[in-house]
């Protein structure tokens, strides 16, 4: 099995005068943008290589459609 080197950088959110609720919302947005939640979901269950390949292709198609949609709008 191939070992992957994982580099971890801490995700920080400063709780300012805007309050804790705002900081939690900012943290969730930051985690989503860095793909942390997607990675956790991916690692939760074993996926057969064939299923993994189909999922990867579907994800690429989704990103492609999103990019085309953004290009058409603006």
ROZA-407252 format. One record per residue: residue number from 1; x negated, y negated, z of N, C-alpha, C in turn; residue in one letter. Coordinates in pm, 1 decimal. Layout:
% residues N
 gukol      n.x      n.y      n.z     ca.x     ca.y     ca.z      c.x      c.y      c.z romi
   NUM        X        Y        Z        X        Y        Z        X        Y        Z    A
...
This chain:
% residues 74
 gukol      n.x      n.y      n.z     ca.x     ca.y     ca.z      c.x      c.y      c.z romi
     1    -84.2    117.8      0.0      0.0      0.0      0.0    -88.3   -123.6      0.0    X
     2    -50.8   -221.1    -78.7   -128.2   -343.4    -94.4   -102.2   -436.6     24.6    X
     3   -208.9   -488.1     82.7   -190.9   -581.0    193.9   -196.3   -723.5    140.6    X
     4   -109.4   -806.9    192.8   -102.7   -946.2    150.3   -151.5  -1034.7    263.0    X
     5   -235.1  -1130.6    229.6   -279.3  -1227.3    328.9   -170.7  -1333.4    343.0    X
     6   -125.9  -1354.3    463.2    -19.1  -1450.5    487.6    -78.0  -1571.8    557.5    X
     7    -59.0  -1687.3    496.6   -102.4  -1810.3    561.0     20.7  -1879.1    616.9    X
     8     14.3  -1911.8    742.8    128.0  -1972.9    809.4     93.5  -2114.9    851.0    X
     9    181.8  -2204.2    815.4    167.1  -2339.9    864.7    291.5  -2370.3    947.6    X
    10    275.2  -2435.6   1058.0    390.7  -2460.1   1144.3    489.9  -2557.6   1081.6    X
    11    616.9  -2532.6   1107.9    723.2  -2622.5   1064.0    757.3  -2709.6   1183.1    X
    12    737.3  -2838.3   1167.3    761.1  -2930.0   1278.6    870.3  -3029.3   1244.2    X
    13    950.4  -3058.7   1345.2   1051.7  -3163.0   1333.7   1044.8  -3244.5   1461.5    X
    14   1032.5  -3374.7   1445.3   1024.4  -3463.7   1560.4   1165.5  -3509.3   1596.4    X
    15   1201.0  -3492.6   1722.3   1330.8  -3538.8   1769.7   1314.3  -3684.1   1811.9    X
    16   1369.0  -3770.7   1731.8   1357.5  -3914.0   1759.5   1481.5  -3966.2   1828.7    X
    17   1507.5  -4093.8   1807.3   1622.9  -4156.2   1870.6   1754.1  -4119.0   1801.3    X
    18   1747.0  -4047.8   1688.1   1868.0  -4007.2   1615.0   1939.0  -3890.9   1684.1    X
    19   1869.0  -3816.2   1768.1   1933.4  -3710.9   1844.4   1895.0  -3570.6   1800.1    X
    20   1931.7  -3476.1   1884.2   1896.3  -3336.2   1863.6   1971.5  -3275.1   1745.2    X
    21   2098.1  -3309.4   1729.6   2176.4  -3254.1   1619.0   2113.5  -3288.6   1484.9    X
    22   2068.3  -3411.0   1470.2   2004.4  -3455.5   1346.4   1873.6  -3378.7   1323.4    X
    23   1798.5  -3353.9   1431.2   1671.7  -3281.6   1421.1   1694.7  -3136.9   1380.3    X
    24   1798.6  -3073.0   1434.4   1829.5  -2934.7   1398.3   1868.8  -2927.0   1251.6    X
    25   1948.4  -3023.2   1205.2   1989.4  -3027.3   1065.1   1867.0  -3043.7    974.7    X
    26   1775.8  -3129.2   1016.7   1652.8  -3153.5    940.1   1566.4  -3027.2    937.2    X
    27   1558.5  -2956.2   1050.7   1481.1  -2831.8   1058.0   1537.7  -2726.4    963.4    X
    28   1670.1  -2710.4    962.7   1733.1  -2612.7    873.9   1706.5  -2646.4    728.2    X
    29   1714.6  -2773.5    694.7   1689.2  -2816.2    556.7   1544.2  -2788.3    517.8    X
    30   1452.8  -2813.8    611.0   1310.8  -2790.8    585.6   1281.7  -2642.0    567.4    X
    31   1342.8  -2558.4    651.6   1322.9  -2413.4    640.7   1379.4  -2360.6    509.5    X
    32   1492.4  -2413.7    466.9   1552.2  -2370.5    340.5   1463.9  -2410.9    223.0    X
    33   1409.1  -2530.5    228.4   1326.8  -2577.4    116.4   1196.7  -2499.8    105.8    X
    34   1144.4  -2452.6    217.2   1020.0  -2375.6    215.2   1043.6  -2227.3    190.8    X
    35   1170.2  -2186.5    187.5   1202.0  -2046.9    156.8   1187.7  -1952.6    274.2    X
    36   1184.9  -2004.2    393.7   1167.3  -1919.4    512.8   1289.0  -1830.3    533.0    X
    37   1408.0  -1887.1    520.1   1530.0  -1808.5    541.6   1544.1  -1699.0    436.8    X
    38   1513.3  -1731.1    312.2   1520.6  -1631.9    205.2   1422.2  -1519.1    230.2    X
    39   1303.5  -1553.6    277.0   1200.5  -1453.0    305.7   1244.0  -1361.5    420.6    X
    40   1305.9  -1418.7    523.8   1354.2  -1336.8    635.4   1460.6  -1238.5    588.5    X
    41   1554.1  -1286.6    506.7   1658.5  -1198.9    455.0   1598.0  -1088.8    368.2    X
    42   1496.9  -1123.8    289.0   1433.3  -1026.7    200.4   1363.0   -917.5    279.5    X
    43   1300.8   -952.3    388.3   1224.7   -855.1    467.0   1311.0   -772.9    562.9    X
    44   1436.6   -810.7    578.4   1522.9   -743.7    674.9   1550.0   -597.9    637.8    X
    45   1564.7   -568.8    507.9   1596.8   -433.9    462.9   1502.2   -391.1    352.4    X
    46   1478.9   -259.9    344.5   1395.7   -205.9    237.2   1474.6   -210.9    106.8    X
    47   1405.9   -247.8     -1.0   1469.3   -252.0   -131.6   1387.0   -166.5   -228.1    X
    48   1455.6    -78.1   -300.1   1386.7      5.1   -397.5   1323.1    -84.8   -503.7    X
    49   1210.3    -41.3   -560.4   1143.2   -124.2   -661.6   1232.3   -162.8   -779.5    X
    50   1319.4    -72.1   -823.3   1407.0   -103.9   -936.8   1507.2   -213.5   -898.5    X
    51   1558.7   -206.4   -777.5   1653.4   -307.6   -729.8   1581.0   -440.6   -711.8    X
    52   1458.6   -433.4   -661.1   1378.3   -553.9   -641.2   1353.4   -625.1   -774.5    X
    53   1324.8   -544.9   -878.0   1299.1   -601.5  -1010.7   1424.3   -669.6  -1065.7    X
    54   1540.6   -603.6  -1052.1   1666.3   -662.9  -1099.6   1696.9   -791.6  -1025.8    X
    55   1673.8   -791.0   -895.3   1701.5   -909.1   -813.7   1608.6  -1023.9   -853.0    X
    56   1482.6   -992.7   -878.6   1385.4  -1094.0   -919.1   1425.9  -1156.6  -1052.6    X
    57   1469.5  -1072.4  -1147.0   1513.1  -1122.7  -1277.1   1638.0  -1208.4  -1263.0    X
    58   1730.8  -1167.9  -1177.9   1853.1  -1245.6  -1156.6   1820.9  -1380.3  -1093.7    X
    59   1726.8  -1381.3  -1000.1   1685.4  -1505.5   -934.7   1620.1  -1599.9  -1035.5    X
    60   1538.9  -1546.0  -1124.9   1475.6  -1628.2  -1228.7   1581.2  -1686.3  -1322.0    X
    61   1681.4  -1605.7  -1357.0   1789.2  -1653.8  -1443.2   1868.3  -1763.7  -1373.8    X
    62   1890.7  -1749.1  -1243.2   1963.8  -1850.7  -1166.6   1886.6  -1982.6  -1167.3    X
    63   1754.9  -1973.9  -1145.3   1673.2  -2095.4  -1146.9   1672.8  -2160.1  -1285.5    X
    64   1667.8  -2074.8  -1389.3   1671.0  -2125.8  -1526.7   1801.4  -2200.0  -1555.0    X
    65   1915.2  -2139.1  -1515.0   2045.2  -2204.2  -1535.4   2052.9  -2335.9  -1459.6    X
    66   1999.4  -2338.4  -1339.0   2000.0  -2460.1  -1257.7   1917.9  -2569.6  -1325.9    X
    67   1802.0  -2532.0  -1379.4   1714.7  -2628.8  -1446.5   1781.7  -2684.4  -1572.1    X
    68   1848.7  -2596.8  -1648.9   1919.5  -2640.6  -1769.8   2034.5  -2733.4  -1733.1    X
    69   2104.7  -2701.1  -1626.9   2217.1  -2784.1  -1581.9   2169.4  -2922.6  -1540.0    X
    70   2058.1  -2927.4  -1465.1   2001.9  -3055.8  -1422.1   1954.9  -3136.7  -1542.1    X
    71   1898.5  -3070.6  -1642.6   1850.8  -3138.6  -1762.5   1969.3  -3195.9  -1841.5    X
    72   2079.4  -3120.4  -1848.2   2196.9  -3165.3  -1922.3   2264.9  -3284.4  -1853.8    X
    73   2262.1  -3287.2  -1719.8   2325.6  -3395.3  -1645.1   2244.5  -3523.8  -1651.4    X
    74   2115.3  -3512.2  -1644.4   2034.6  -3632.8  -1635.3   1930.1  -3633.6  -1735.8    X
